[in-house]
Amino acid sequence: MSAEKLSDTEIRKALNSLQGWELQEGEIRKLYKFKDFKEALSFVNRVAELAEEADHHPDILIRYNKVTLTLSTHSAGGLTVKDFQLAQKIDG
Amino acid sequence: MSAEKLSDTEIRKALNSLQGWELQEGEIRKLYKFKDFKEALSFVNRVAELAEEADHHPDILIRYNKVTLTLSTHSAGGLTVKDFQLAQKIDG
């Protein structure tokens, strides 16, 4: 699987196919809100399974009922297809 | 259970009884390192159980094998005994 850094045009196109993800400092980020901490944690555990399957791991910030996921490909020094594939799986 | 804001002296004393926790911008914070993402996530799930028991929830940041916990009592506008009690339970 390719892990080449995407161009700005490719990033913009890929972002358009997602909902709620924002480009910020070369990473993509999405905030999810849940009823409470318990539901937020269930979501994090589902994300964790997908991350392990993909061998690609978002940064995960949990603040009570809010979860922020941040994706980039450190080894490529930017965003790659792996980030958008995982984002799509998480929201799928 | 009291949720009164602690004084600077009380905070300093309480911090001394903990290991690895740092005071930063009116919150206490600790970074934990694990073998991999899976172990980091197991830790987060244990912390989550303690947080639910205490009805007090740290901010939790997971970056692959690193977990940062941040504690403060929003309702009190600072640090309270609840923060130090939970920190102690997490490390206990």
N, CA and C atoms of all chains as a GROMACS GRO file, in nm:
protein
  552
    1MET      N    1   0.083  -0.119   0.000
    1MET     CA    2   0.000   0.000   0.000
    1MET      C    3   0.088   0.125   0.000
    2SER      N    4   0.052   0.218  -0.086
    2SER     CA    5   0.131   0.340  -0.098
    2SER      C    6   0.119   0.425   0.028
    3ALA      N    7   0.230   0.483   0.070
    3ALA     CA    8   0.225   0.579   0.180
    3ALA      C    9   0.295   0.706   0.138
    4GLU      N   10   0.276   0.740   0.008
    4GLU     CA   11   0.337   0.865  -0.041
    4GLU      C   12   0.255   0.985   0.002
    5LYS      N   13   0.325   1.088   0.032
    5LYS     CA   14   0.260   1.214   0.072
    5LYS      C   15   0.171   1.264  -0.041
    6LEU      N   16   0.049   1.301  -0.006
    6LEU     CA   17  -0.045   1.352  -0.106
    6LEU      C   18  -0.018   1.500  -0.135
    7SER      N   19  -0.052   1.541  -0.255
    7SER     CA   20  -0.041   1.683  -0.292
    7SER      C   21  -0.160   1.759  -0.233
    8ASP      N   22  -0.150   1.891  -0.233
    8ASP     CA   23  -0.260   1.974  -0.182
    8ASP      C   24  -0.390   1.946  -0.256
    9THR      N   25  -0.380   1.929  -0.386
    9THR     CA   26  -0.499   1.901  -0.468
    9THR      C   27  -0.560   1.766  -0.429
   10GLU      N   28  -0.475   1.668  -0.413
   10GLU     CA   29  -0.523   1.535  -0.373
   10GLU      C   30  -0.589   1.540  -0.235
   11ILE      N   31  -0.528   1.616  -0.145
   11ILE     CA   32  -0.582   1.629  -0.010
   11ILE      C   33  -0.720   1.694  -0.013
   12ARG      N   34  -0.733   1.800  -0.090
   12ARG     CA   35  -0.860   1.870  -0.098
   12ARG      C   36  -0.970   1.778  -0.153
   13LYS      N   37  -0.933   1.702  -0.253
   13LYS     CA   38  -1.028   1.609  -0.315
   13LYS      C   39  -1.070   1.501  -0.214
   14ALA      N   40  -0.971   1.448  -0.145
   14ALA     CA   41  -0.999   1.342  -0.047
   14ALA      C   42  -1.085   1.395   0.068
   15LEU      N   43  -1.057   1.517   0.111
   15LEU     CA   44  -1.134   1.579   0.220
   15LEU      C   45  -1.281   1.595   0.182
   16ASN      N   46  -1.304   1.626   0.055
   16ASN     CA   47  -1.442   1.647   0.008
   16ASN      C   48  -1.527   1.521   0.018
   17SER      N   49  -1.462   1.407   0.020
   17SER     CA   50  -1.537   1.281   0.028
   17SER      C   51  -1.565   1.243   0.174
   18LEU      N   52  -1.517   1.324   0.267
   18LEU     CA   53  -1.540   1.295   0.410
   18LEU      C   54  -1.633   1.399   0.470
   19GLN      N   55  -1.690   1.364   0.584
   19GLN     CA   56  -1.779   1.458   0.654
   19GLN      C   57  -1.721   1.494   0.790
   20GLY      N   58  -1.702   1.625   0.813
   20GLY     CA   59  -1.666   1.670   0.946
   20GLY      C   60  -1.516   1.669   0.975
   21TRP      N   61  -1.438   1.626   0.879
   21TRP     CA   62  -1.292   1.627   0.898
   21TRP      C   63  -1.237   1.760   0.850
   22GLU      N   64  -1.144   1.815   0.927
   22GLU     CA   65  -1.083   1.943   0.891
   22GLU      C   66  -0.933   1.928   0.880
   23LEU      N   67  -0.879   2.003   0.785
   23LEU     CA   68  -0.735   2.008   0.767
   23LEU      C   69  -0.677   2.111   0.862
   24GLN      N   70  -0.579   2.069   0.940
   24GLN     CA   71  -0.518   2.161   1.036
   24GLN      C   72  -0.370   2.127   1.054
   25GLU      N   73  -0.285   2.219   1.016
   25GLU     CA   74  -0.140   2.200   1.030
   25GLU      C   75  -0.093   2.066   0.973
   26GLY      N   76  -0.137   2.037   0.852
   26GLY     CA   77  -0.089   1.917   0.783
   26GLY      C   78  -0.145   1.786   0.836
   27GLU      N   79  -0.248   1.796   0.920
   27GLU     CA   80  -0.314   1.676   0.970
   27GLU      C   81  -0.464   1.690   0.944
   28ILE      N   82  -0.537   1.581   0.951
   28ILE     CA   83  -0.683   1.594   0.947
   28ILE      C   84  -0.739   1.556   1.082
   29ARG      N   85  -0.847   1.624   1.120
   29ARG     CA   86  -0.898   1.619   1.256
   29ARG      C   87  -1.050   1.618   1.254
   30LYS      N   88  -1.110   1.541   1.343
   30LYS     CA   89  -1.256   1.543   1.357
   30LYS      C   90  -1.295   1.531   1.504
   31LEU      N   91  -1.393   1.611   1.541
   31LEU     CA   92  -1.447   1.608   1.678
   31LEU      C   93  -1.579   1.531   1.678
   32TYR      N   94  -1.589   1.434   1.766
   32TYR     CA   95  -1.711   1.355   1.782
   32TYR      C   96  -1.770   1.382   1.920
   33LYS      N   97  -1.902   1.399   1.925
   33LYS     CA   98  -1.967   1.421   2.055
   33LYS      C   99  -2.061   1.306   2.087
   34PHE      N  100  -2.061   1.262   2.212
   34PHE     CA  101  -2.143   1.150   2.255
   34PHE      C  102  -2.227   1.190   2.375
   35LYS      N  103  -2.314   1.097   2.418
   35LYS     CA  104  -2.403   1.125   2.530
   35LYS      C  105  -2.322   1.144   2.658
   36ASP      N  106  -2.224   1.057   2.678
   36ASP     CA  107  -2.144   1.061   2.801
   36ASP      C  108  -2.007   0.997   2.778
   37PHE      N  109  -1.933   0.987   2.885
   37PHE     CA  110  -1.798   0.933   2.879
   37PHE      C  111  -1.799   0.787   2.833
   38LYS      N  112  -1.896   0.713   2.882
   38LYS     CA  113  -1.904   0.570   2.851
   38LYS      C  114  -1.919   0.548   2.700
   39GLU      N  115  -2.007   0.626   2.638
   39GLU     CA  116  -2.025   0.613   2.493
   39GLU      C  117  -1.901   0.660   2.416
   40ALA      N  118  -1.838   0.764   2.469
   40ALA     CA  119  -1.714   0.813   2.405
   40ALA      C  120  -1.609   0.702   2.407
   41LEU      N  121  -1.599   0.632   2.520
   41LEU     CA  122  -1.499   0.527   2.533
   41LEU      C  123  -1.530   0.408   2.443
   42SER      N  124  -1.657   0.374   2.427
   42SER     CA  125  -1.695   0.266   2.335
   42SER      C  126  -1.649   0.300   2.194
   43PHE      N  127  -1.671   0.424   2.156
   43PHE     CA  128  -1.627   0.469   2.024
   43PHE      C  129  -1.476   0.455   2.009
   44VAL      N  130  -1.403   0.497   2.112
   44VAL     CA  131  -1.257   0.489   2.108
   44VAL      C  132  -1.212   0.343   2.092
   45ASN      N  133  -1.281   0.252   2.156
   45ASN     CA  134  -1.243   0.111   2.143
   45ASN      C  135  -1.272   0.056   2.003
   46ARG      N  136  -1.378   0.106   1.941
   46ARG     CA  137  -1.405   0.066   1.802
   46ARG      C  138  -1.299   0.124   1.709
   47VAL      N  139  -1.265   0.249   1.731
   47VAL     CA  140  -1.160   0.313   1.650
   47VAL      C  141  -1.028   0.237   1.666
   48ALA      N  142  -1.001   0.195   1.789
   48ALA     CA  143  -0.876   0.124   1.819
   48ALA      C  144  -0.867  -0.006   1.739
   49GLU      N  145  -0.978  -0.077   1.727
   49GLU     CA  146  -0.979  -0.201   1.649
   49GLU      C  147  -0.947  -0.174   1.503
   50LEU      N  148  -1.010  -0.072   1.447
   50LEU     CA  149  -0.985  -0.035   1.308
   50LEU      C  150  -0.840   0.010   1.289
   51ALA      N  151  -0.788   0.080   1.386
   51ALA     CA  152  -0.650   0.129   1.380
   51ALA      C  153  -0.553   0.011   1.380
   52GLU      N  154  -0.581  -0.086   1.465
   52GLU     CA  155  -0.494  -0.203   1.472
   52GLU      C  156  -0.500  -0.282   1.341
   53GLU      N  157  -0.621  -0.298   1.288
   53GLU     CA  158  -0.637  -0.367   1.159
   53GLU      C  159  -0.557  -0.299   1.049
   54ALA      N  160  -0.562  -0.165   1.049
   54ALA     CA  161  -0.496  -0.088   0.944
   54ALA      C  162  -0.347  -0.065   0.975
   55ASP      N  163  -0.306  -0.102   1.095
   55ASP     CA  164  -0.173  -0.070   1.145
   55ASP      C  165  -0.141   0.080   1.123
   56HIS      N  166  -0.238   0.160   1.158
   56HIS     CA  167  -0.227   0.306   1.142
   56HIS      C  168  -0.311   0.367   1.254
   57HIS      N  169  -0.249   0.456   1.332
   57HIS     CA  170  -0.312   0.495   1.459
   57HIS      C  171  -0.332   0.645   1.471
   58PRO      N  172  -0.455   0.687   1.482
   58PRO     CA  173  -0.479   0.831   1.504
   58PRO      C  174  -0.439   0.870   1.644
   59ASP      N  175  -0.408   0.997   1.664
   59ASP     CA  176  -0.403   1.051   1.800
   59ASP      C  177  -0.548   1.062   1.848
   60ILE      N  178  -0.571   1.024   1.971
   60ILE     CA  179  -0.708   1.020   2.026
   60ILE      C  180  -0.712   1.102   2.154
   61LEU      N  181  -0.793   1.205   2.155
   61LEU     CA  182  -0.811   1.286   2.275
   61LEU      C  183  -0.953   1.269   2.326
   62ILE      N  184  -0.966   1.224   2.451
   62ILE     CA  185  -1.098   1.204   2.512
   62ILE      C  186  -1.118   1.311   2.619
   63ARG      N  187  -1.223   1.391   2.604
   63ARG     CA  188  -1.259   1.489   2.708
   63ARG      C  189  -1.404   1.464   2.746
   64TYR      N  190  -1.423   1.382   2.846
   64TYR     CA  191  -1.555   1.337   2.891
   64TYR      C  192  -1.636   1.278   2.775
   65ASN      N  193  -1.729   1.354   2.717
   65ASN     CA  194  -1.813   1.298   2.610
   65ASN      C  195  -1.766   1.339   2.470
   66LYS      N  196  -1.648   1.399   2.463
   66LYS     CA  197  -1.597   1.445   2.333
   66LYS      C  198  -1.468   1.371   2.298
   67VAL      N  199  -1.460   1.328   2.173
   67VAL     CA  200  -1.339   1.260   2.126
   67VAL      C  201  -1.288   1.333   2.002
   68THR      N  202  -1.161   1.369   2.003
   68THR     CA  203  -1.099   1.428   1.884
   68THR      C  204  -0.999   1.329   1.827
   69LEU      N  205  -1.017   1.296   1.699
   69LEU     CA  206  -0.920   1.211   1.630
   69LEU      C  207  -0.836   1.297   1.538
   70THR      N  208  -0.706   1.271   1.537
   70THR     CA  209  -0.613   1.344   1.450
   70THR      C  210  -0.530   1.243   1.372
   71LEU      N  211  -0.529   1.259   1.241
   71LEU     CA  212  -0.458   1.164   1.156
   71LEU      C  213  -0.353   1.230   1.070
   72SER      N  214  -0.236   1.168   1.064
   72SER     CA  215  -0.135   1.200   0.963
   72SER      C  216  -0.040   1.081   0.957
   73THR      N  217   0.045   1.080   0.855
   73THR     CA  218   0.138   0.968   0.841
   73THR      C  219   0.278   1.018   0.872
   74HIS      N  220   0.322   0.996   0.996
   74HIS     CA  221   0.450   1.049   1.041
   74HIS      C  222   0.565   1.006   0.950
   75SER      N  223   0.563   0.879   0.908
   75SER     CA  224   0.674   0.827   0.827
   75SER      C  225   0.683   0.897   0.691
   76ALA      N  226   0.571   0.952   0.644
   76ALA     CA  227   0.572   1.022   0.514
   76ALA      C  228   0.583   1.174   0.533
   77GLY      N  229   0.577   1.219   0.657
   77GLY     CA  230   0.587   1.362   0.684
   77GLY      C  231   0.466   1.440   0.635
   78GLY      N  232   0.350   1.376   0.632
   78GLY     CA  233   0.229   1.446   0.588
   78GLY      C  234   0.113   1.352   0.576
   79LEU      N  235   0.017   1.392   0.496
   79LEU     CA  236  -0.104   1.309   0.478
   79LEU      C  237  -0.086   1.214   0.361
   80THR      N  238  -0.129   1.092   0.380
   80THR     CA  239  -0.124   0.992   0.274
   80THR      C  240  -0.262   0.928   0.260
   81VAL      N  241  -0.273   0.841   0.163
   81VAL     CA  242  -0.399   0.770   0.140
   81VAL      C  243  -0.440   0.689   0.263
   82LYS      N  244  -0.342   0.645   0.342
   82LYS     CA  245  -0.372   0.568   0.463
   82LYS      C  246  -0.459   0.647   0.561
   83ASP      N  247  -0.434   0.777   0.570
   83ASP     CA  248  -0.511   0.862   0.662
   83ASP      C  249  -0.657   0.870   0.617
   84PHE      N  250  -0.676   0.888   0.488
   84PHE     CA  251  -0.813   0.904   0.438
   84PHE      C  252  -0.887   0.771   0.437
   85GLN      N  253  -0.813   0.663   0.413
   85GLN     CA  254  -0.876   0.531   0.418
   85GLN      C  255  -0.925   0.500   0.561
   86LEU      N  256  -0.842   0.532   0.659
   86LEU     CA  257  -0.881   0.504   0.797
   86LEU      C  258  -0.997   0.596   0.839
   87ALA      N  259  -0.990   0.723   0.802
   87ALA     CA  260  -1.100   0.816   0.833
   87ALA      C  261  -1.232   0.764   0.778
   88GLN      N  262  -1.227   0.713   0.656
   88GLN     CA  263  -1.348   0.661   0.590
   88GLN      C  264  -1.400   0.537   0.663
   89LYS      N  265  -1.308   0.450   0.705
   89LYS     CA  266  -1.349   0.330   0.779
   89LYS      C  267  -1.412   0.367   0.912
   90ILE      N  268  -1.353   0.463   0.979
   90ILE     CA  269  -1.405   0.503   1.111
   90ILE      C  270  -1.547   0.557   1.098
   91ASP      N  271  -1.573   0.629   0.990
   91ASP     CA  272  -1.707   0.688   0.974
   91ASP      C  273  -1.800   0.596   0.895
   92GLY      N  274  -1.751   0.481   0.856
   92GLY     CA  275  -1.827   0.392   0.766
   92GLY      C  276  -1.933   0.312   0.841
   93MET      N  277  -1.844   1.446   4.949
   93MET     CA  278  -1.701   1.467   4.928
   93MET      C  279  -1.674   1.612   4.888
   94SER      N  280  -1.578   1.672   4.951
   94SER     CA  281  -1.545   1.812   4.924
   94SER      C  282  -1.491   1.828   4.781
   95ALA      N  283  -1.531   1.935   4.716
   95ALA     CA  284  -1.472   1.968   4.588
   95ALA      C  285  -1.427   2.112   4.589
   96GLU      N  286  -1.376   2.153   4.705
   96GLU     CA  287  -1.325   2.290   4.716
   96GLU      C  288  -1.187   2.301   4.653
   97LYS      N  289  -1.165   2.412   4.592
   97LYS     CA  290  -1.036   2.440   4.527
   97LYS      C  291  -0.925   2.438   4.633
   98LEU      N  292  -0.817   2.371   4.604
   98LEU     CA  293  -0.705   2.364   4.698
   98LEU      C  294  -0.617   2.488   4.685
   99SER      N  295  -0.552   2.521   4.794
   99SER     CA  296  -0.456   2.632   4.791
   99SER      C  297  -0.325   2.585   4.728
  100ASP      N  298  -0.240   2.678   4.692
  100ASP     CA  299  -0.110   2.644   4.634
  100ASP      C  300  -0.030   2.554   4.727
  101THR      N  301  -0.036   2.582   4.856
  101THR     CA  302   0.038   2.501   4.954
  101THR      C  303  -0.018   2.359   4.958
  102GLU      N  304  -0.148   2.349   4.959
  102GLU     CA  305  -0.212   2.216   4.959
  102GLU      C  306  -0.177   2.138   4.832
  103ILE      N  307  -0.176   2.210   4.720
  103ILE     CA  308  -0.143   2.145   4.592
  103ILE      C  309   0.000   2.092   4.595
  104ARG      N  310   0.091   2.174   4.644
  104ARG     CA  311   0.232   2.135   4.648
  104ARG      C  312   0.250   2.011   4.736
  105LYS      N  313   0.181   2.010   4.847
  105LYS     CA  314   0.190   1.897   4.940
  105LYS      C  315   0.132   1.770   4.876
  106ALA      N  316   0.017   1.787   4.811
  106ALA     CA  317  -0.049   1.671   4.748
  106ALA      C  318   0.036   1.617   4.633
  107LEU      N  319   0.100   1.708   4.558
  107LEU     CA  320   0.186   1.667   4.446
  107LEU      C  321   0.304   1.584   4.494
  108ASN      N  322   0.356   1.620   4.610
  108ASN     CA  323   0.472   1.550   4.666
  108ASN      C  324   0.444   1.404   4.697
  109SER      N  325   0.315   1.374   4.717
  109SER     CA  326   0.280   1.235   4.750
  109SER      C  327   0.257   1.152   4.623
  110LEU      N  328   0.270   1.215   4.506
  110LEU     CA  329   0.251   1.144   4.379
  110LEU      C  330   0.384   1.132   4.304
  111GLN      N  331   0.387   1.039   4.210
  111GLN     CA  332   0.509   1.022   4.128
  111GLN      C  333   0.479   1.053   3.982
  112GLY      N  334   0.556   1.146   3.925
  112GLY     CA  335   0.547   1.168   3.781
  112GLY      C  336   0.440   1.266   3.738
  113TRP      N  337   0.363   1.316   3.833
  113TRP     CA  338   0.260   1.414   3.799
  113TRP      C  339   0.319   1.554   3.806
  114GLU      N  340   0.284   1.636   3.706
  114GLU     CA  341   0.335   1.773   3.701
  114GLU      C  342   0.221   1.873   3.700
  115LEU      N  343   0.245   1.984   3.766
  115LEU     CA  344   0.148   2.092   3.768
  115LEU      C  345   0.170   2.177   3.644
  116GLN      N  346   0.063   2.199   3.567
  116GLN     CA  347   0.075   2.278   3.445
  116GLN      C  348  -0.054   2.355   3.421
  117GLU      N  349  -0.046   2.485   3.426
  117GLU     CA  350  -0.163   2.570   3.400
  117GLU      C  351  -0.285   2.530   3.484
  118GLY      N  352  -0.261   2.510   3.612
  118GLY     CA  353  -0.372   2.482   3.703
  118GLY      C  354  -0.431   2.343   3.693
  119GLU      N  355  -0.360   2.255   3.622
  119GLU     CA  356  -0.403   2.116   3.611
  119GLU      C  357  -0.284   2.027   3.648
  120ILE      N  358  -0.310   1.899   3.677
  120ILE     CA  359  -0.197   1.807   3.694
  120ILE      C  360  -0.199   1.708   3.579
  121ARG      N  361  -0.080   1.670   3.539
  121ARG     CA  362  -0.062   1.595   3.415
  121ARG      C  363   0.046   1.489   3.433
  122LYS      N  364   0.024   1.372   3.373
  122LYS     CA  365   0.127   1.268   3.374
  122LYS      C  366   0.129   1.196   3.240
  123LEU      N  367   0.250   1.169   3.194
  123LEU     CA  368   0.271   1.095   3.069
  123LEU      C  369   0.310   0.952   3.103
  124TYR      N  370   0.240   0.857   3.044
  124TYR     CA  371   0.269   0.714   3.062
  124TYR      C  372   0.314   0.655   2.929
  125LYS      N  373   0.420   0.573   2.933
  125LYS     CA  374   0.467   0.509   2.810
  125LYS      C  375   0.449   0.358   2.818
  126PHE      N  376   0.404   0.299   2.711
  126PHE     CA  377   0.379   0.155   2.705
  126PHE      C  378   0.453   0.092   2.588
  127LYS      N  379   0.443  -0.041   2.580
  127LYS     CA  380   0.513  -0.114   2.474
  127LYS      C  381   0.456  -0.076   2.337
  128ASP      N  382   0.324  -0.070   2.331
  128ASP     CA  383   0.259  -0.044   2.203
  128ASP      C  384   0.120   0.016   2.226
  129PHE      N  385   0.049   0.035   2.118
  129PHE     CA  386  -0.084   0.095   2.123
  129PHE      C  387  -0.180   0.010   2.205
  130LYS      N  388  -0.170  -0.121   2.187
  130LYS     CA  389  -0.261  -0.213   2.256
  130LYS      C  390  -0.249  -0.200   2.407
  131GLU      N  391  -0.128  -0.193   2.456
  131GLU     CA  392  -0.107  -0.178   2.601
  131GLU      C  393  -0.153  -0.041   2.649
  132ALA      N  394  -0.130   0.059   2.566
  132ALA     CA  395  -0.176   0.194   2.602
  132ALA      C  396  -0.329   0.194   2.616
  133LEU      N  397  -0.396   0.126   2.525
  133LEU     CA  398  -0.542   0.122   2.528
  133LEU      C  399  -0.594   0.044   2.649
  134SER      N  400  -0.526  -0.063   2.684
  134SER     CA  401  -0.566  -0.137   2.805
  134SER      C  402  -0.559  -0.047   2.927
  135PHE      N  403  -0.453   0.028   2.936
  135PHE     CA  404  -0.437   0.123   3.046
  135PHE      C  405  -0.553   0.223   3.046
  136VAL      N  406  -0.585   0.276   2.930
  136VAL     CA  407  -0.693   0.375   2.920
  136VAL      C  408  -0.825   0.314   2.968
  137ASN      N  409  -0.848   0.190   2.936
  137ASN     CA  410  -0.972   0.126   2.980
  137ASN      C  411  -0.974   0.104   3.132
  138ARG      N  412  -0.859   0.078   3.190
  138ARG     CA  413  -0.853   0.068   3.337
  138ARG      C  414  -0.878   0.204   3.401
  139VAL      N  415  -0.815   0.306   3.345
  139VAL     CA  416  -0.836   0.443   3.395
  139VAL      C  417  -0.985   0.480   3.383
  140ALA      N  418  -1.047   0.441   3.274
  140ALA     CA  419  -1.187   0.474   3.250
  140ALA      C  420  -1.276   0.413   3.359
  141GLU      N  421  -1.245   0.292   3.399
  141GLU     CA  422  -1.323   0.228   3.507
  141GLU      C  423  -1.311   0.305   3.637
  142LEU      N  424  -1.189   0.344   3.671
  142LEU     CA  425  -1.167   0.422   3.793
  142LEU      C  426  -1.236   0.558   3.784
  143ALA      N  427  -1.232   0.617   3.667
  143ALA     CA  428  -1.296   0.747   3.646
  143ALA      C  429  -1.447   0.737   3.664
  144GLU      N  430  -1.505   0.631   3.611
  144GLU     CA  431  -1.650   0.612   3.624
  144GLU      C  432  -1.686   0.588   3.771
  145GLU      N  433  -1.606   0.507   3.838
  145GLU     CA  434  -1.629   0.482   3.981
  145GLU      C  435  -1.627   0.612   4.061
  146ALA      N  436  -1.530   0.697   4.029
  146ALA     CA  437  -1.511   0.823   4.102
  146ALA      C  438  -1.604   0.934   4.051
  147ASP      N  439  -1.670   0.907   3.940
  147ASP     CA  440  -1.747   1.010   3.871
  147ASP      C  441  -1.662   1.136   3.852
  148HIS      N  442  -1.540   1.112   3.807
  148HIS     CA  443  -1.445   1.221   3.785
  148HIS      C  444  -1.355   1.175   3.670
  149HIS      N  445  -1.344   1.258   3.565
  149HIS     CA  446  -1.286   1.208   3.440
  149HIS      C  447  -1.168   1.290   3.394
  150PRO      N  448  -1.052   1.229   3.384
  150PRO     CA  449  -0.937   1.302   3.330
  150PRO      C  450  -0.952   1.321   3.180
  151ASP      N  451  -0.888   1.422   3.126
  151ASP     CA  452  -0.868   1.426   2.981
  151ASP      C  453  -0.763   1.321   2.949
  152ILE      N  454  -0.786   1.248   2.842
  152ILE     CA  455  -0.698   1.136   2.806
  152ILE      C  456  -0.651   1.154   2.662
  153LEU      N  457  -0.520   1.164   2.644
  153LEU     CA  458  -0.465   1.175   2.509
  153LEU      C  459  -0.382   1.051   2.480
  154ILE      N  460  -0.419   0.980   2.374
  154ILE     CA  461  -0.346   0.859   2.334
  154ILE      C  462  -0.268   0.889   2.206
  155ARG      N  463  -0.136   0.873   2.212
  155ARG     CA  464  -0.055   0.886   2.092
  155ARG      C  465   0.026   0.759   2.076
  156TYR      N  466  -0.029   0.665   2.003
  156TYR     CA  467   0.027   0.531   1.984
  156TYR      C  468   0.056   0.465   2.119
  157ASN      N  469   0.181   0.464   2.165
  157ASN     CA  470   0.213   0.395   2.291
  157ASN      C  471   0.223   0.491   2.410
  158LYS      N  472   0.184   0.616   2.390
  158LYS     CA  473   0.194   0.715   2.498
  158LYS      C  474   0.055   0.766   2.536
  159VAL      N  475   0.032   0.775   2.666
  159VAL     CA  476  -0.096   0.826   2.716
  159VAL      C  477  -0.067   0.942   2.811
  160THR      N  478  -0.131   1.055   2.787
  160THR     CA  479  -0.121   1.168   2.880
  160THR      C  480  -0.256   1.186   2.949
  161LEU      N  481  -0.252   1.184   3.082
  161LEU     CA  482  -0.372   1.212   3.161
  161LEU      C  483  -0.362   1.353   3.218
  162THR      N  484  -0.472   1.428   3.211
  162THR     CA  485  -0.476   1.563   3.267
  162THR      C  486  -0.597   1.574   3.358
  163LEU      N  487  -0.572   1.618   3.480
  163LEU     CA  488  -0.680   1.627   3.579
  163LEU      C  489  -0.697   1.768   3.633
  164SER      N  490  -0.823   1.808   3.642
  164SER     CA  491  -0.861   1.927   3.719
  164SER      C  492  -1.011   1.915   3.745
  165THR      N  493  -1.062   2.000   3.834
  165THR     CA  494  -1.205   1.994   3.865
  165THR      C  495  -1.272   2.118   3.807
  166HIS      N  496  -1.331   2.102   3.690
  166HIS     CA  497  -1.387   2.217   3.617
  166HIS      C  498  -1.489   2.292   3.703
  167SER      N  499  -1.572   2.215   3.775
  167SER     CA  500  -1.679   2.279   3.855
  167SER      C  501  -1.622   2.367   3.966
  168ALA      N  502  -1.498   2.338   4.010
  168ALA     CA  503  -1.436   2.418   4.116
  168ALA      C  504  -1.340   2.522   4.059
  169GLY      N  505  -1.317   2.517   3.930
  169GLY     CA  506  -1.226   2.612   3.867
  169GLY      C  507  -1.082   2.593   3.908
  170GLY      N  508  -1.044   2.469   3.938
  170GLY     CA  509  -0.905   2.443   3.977
  170GLY      C  510  -0.888   2.301   4.025
  171LEU      N  511  -0.784   2.280   4.103
  171LEU     CA  512  -0.755   2.146   4.154
  171LEU      C  513  -0.822   2.124   4.290
  172THR      N  514  -0.879   2.007   4.305
  172THR     CA  515  -0.942   1.971   4.432
  172THR      C  516  -0.889   1.835   4.478
  173VAL      N  517  -0.932   1.794   4.594
  173VAL     CA  518  -0.891   1.665   4.648
  173VAL      C  519  -0.932   1.551   4.554
  174LYS      N  520  -1.040   1.570   4.479
  174LYS     CA  521  -1.086   1.467   4.384
  174LYS      C  522  -0.979   1.434   4.280
  175ASP      N  523  -0.907   1.537   4.236
  175ASP     CA  524  -0.803   1.515   4.135
  175ASP      C  525  -0.690   1.430   4.191
  176PHE      N  526  -0.650   1.460   4.314
  176PHE     CA  527  -0.538   1.388   4.373
  176PHE      C  528  -0.579   1.247   4.416
  177GLN      N  529  -0.704   1.233   4.457
  177GLN     CA  530  -0.753   1.099   4.492
  177GLN      C  531  -0.756   1.010   4.368
  178LEU      N  532  -0.801   1.064   4.257
  178LEU     CA  533  -0.807   0.983   4.135
  178LEU      C  534  -0.666   0.952   4.085
  179ALA      N  535  -0.578   1.051   4.088
  179ALA     CA  536  -0.438   1.028   4.046
  179ALA      C  537  -0.377   0.914   4.127
  180GLN      N  538  -0.403   0.914   4.255
  180GLN     CA  539  -0.348   0.812   4.344
  180GLN      C  540  -0.405   0.674   4.311
  181LYS      N  541  -0.535   0.670   4.284
  181LYS     CA  542  -0.598   0.542   4.249
  181LYS      C  543  -0.543   0.489   4.117
  182ILE      N  544  -0.524   0.577   4.021
  182ILE     CA  545  -0.473   0.535   3.890
  182ILE      C  546  -0.334   0.472   3.905
  183ASP      N  547  -0.252   0.530   3.990
  183ASP     CA  548  -0.116   0.480   4.007
  183ASP      C  549  -0.106   0.372   4.115
  184GLY      N  550  -0.216   0.343   4.179
  184GLY     CA  551  -0.214   0.252   4.294
  184GLY      C  552  -0.210   0.104   4.257
   0.00000   0.00000   0.00000
